Each structure stands twice: as C-alpha cells, then as structure tokens.
C-alpha cells in the first residue's frame, strides 16, 4: 500500500469511527490530564489576583510551587502515555484496555527516541542559524536592513520547513510502538520515499488548525469583548494555549470556559488528524530490510 494524501488526512477519524470506545478511553484520560492542568492554572490565577486562597493560608506560596511542579510532571507523563496509547490505537491492532495509559517499554522507547532526535535537531538548528545571525549582525552594523517582504515571509518559510520536519518526526513514535524497537534515525528515514507528500499533509492540517484552534475561538472571544491570546502554536503537548489563556482570566465565567473548550476541541481535532497521518505513514513505510534492498538495487543499477 502506497502513501495517499487524502487517505492519510482521514485515517485518524476513520479509526475512531471503527473503534469509538477505545478512542473514548484514551480521550477520557487525556481530558483528565487537561482538567488537572486547568485546575492548577485556575488556582494560580486566583493567587495572582488576590483571591481568597491567599488570605486563608499563609504557607500557600510553597504549596503553589509544589503544585506547579506536580502539574508539570503530570503533563509530561500524561503526554508520554497519551502518545503511546494513540500509537497503539492508530498504528497497531492492539485492543485498548479500560485504563488506556501505562508506563511501560513503549513509553520509554518513545521518550528515548524523541530525546535523541530533539538533541540532534537542536544542534543542527544552531549550526544552521549561526550563519544567518552573523549575516544579520554584519548587515545591521553596516546600516543595511533586509527588505520588509523578506522579513514578513521568513516566518512563513520557517514554519513550512518545520512542518515537513515535524511530519517525519511524528512517525517515529508510531514506528517505535509498531516495531517495538528504539531506532530513531532509522524510523525518521523510513518516510524518505514519500516525505514531501507527508509534509504536505501536515502543512494542510496546520492551515485547517489555524481556523479551528485559533481563528474561531479568537473570533468568539472578540465578539464577547475579551482579549484573545496573541500567540499560536502547532504543538501537540500540554497545556494548550487556550488553557494558558484561561488561566490568565479572572474571574472566570461560563463564556471563558466555552471559548477555551472550543479552542481545545479544535486543537484536539488537529492532533487527531496529524497522528492519523503519521500512523498511515508508519503502516505504509517499508521495513528496514526492504528499504536497504531497494537502496542496494538502485546503487547497483547506477553502477
């Protein structure tokens, strides 16, 4: 089976329709992690705005610091368990147990693989960025400024390139769970035969995400006379940008909760589409032996 752009865009949704109860079990735990983050943010918001909590407990600052650390730990472990649970659901035929989260070999393989990739990419990004920084410094000292169009297009170009990189990176957890091995660079290179189409899927999904996860709730916030968050990111982690926004509102009313729910739901749909595309890519990616054989055949034909 070859990689198909339109099939990959709908793969996550089709898997949820096939096994809705399994998906609901994972979503329930994802929602629990989000709820813990939300309660933490609301407590911190009440502290920052002189709420009743401040007057009732003199030792609260230490409690809040401890609460923040625990919430960050819950977010990290929750994200790791969520990634593994969705990988098992989307990229394998494993049944989802009643309690979908677990801390086992899949989770730690994903952590090790992603840590290795992020470390290497960070070093590469620094090496690539240094020449541009030096050129900018030289131009600035010489009184030369980049054209306005170049300055405006640069973030768009960088985001597009990041989308193609993120597309291949998101396949790694799927292949880690599917192949049950830590081989991050082999998993990353497994999509080299269709990397452009895979990146195109993520860029298209990111464009749709801007509408569902940022523009729509932002428009609702504007109609309600509220200030929407000025930042937008395509990350799949926690907390969501709308939860961060909600934590900065005080007092919090039903309108704030409804707008944050729209933003979180829009972001969640985008994450499902991205994970579905990554799972479809993992299913059609050639096994290492087949990939090596194809590379050897191409080399022999050239020689």
Secondary structure, DSSP 4 states (H G I P E B T S, - for coil): ----HHHHHHHHHHHHHHSHHHHHHHHHHHHHHHHHHHHHHHHHHHHHTT-HHHHH-TTHHHHHHHHHHHHHHHHHHHHHHHHHHHHHHHHS-PPPPSS----SHHHHHHHHHHHHHHHHHHHHHHHHHHHHHHHHHHHHHTT----HHHHHHHHHHHHHHHHHHHHHHHHHHHHHHHHTS--HHHHHHTTGGGHHHHHHHHHHHHHHHIIIIIIHHHHHHHHTT----S------SSS-HHHHHHHT-SS--HHHHHHHHHHHHHHHHHHHHHHHHHHHHHHHSPPHHHHHHHHHHHHHHH-
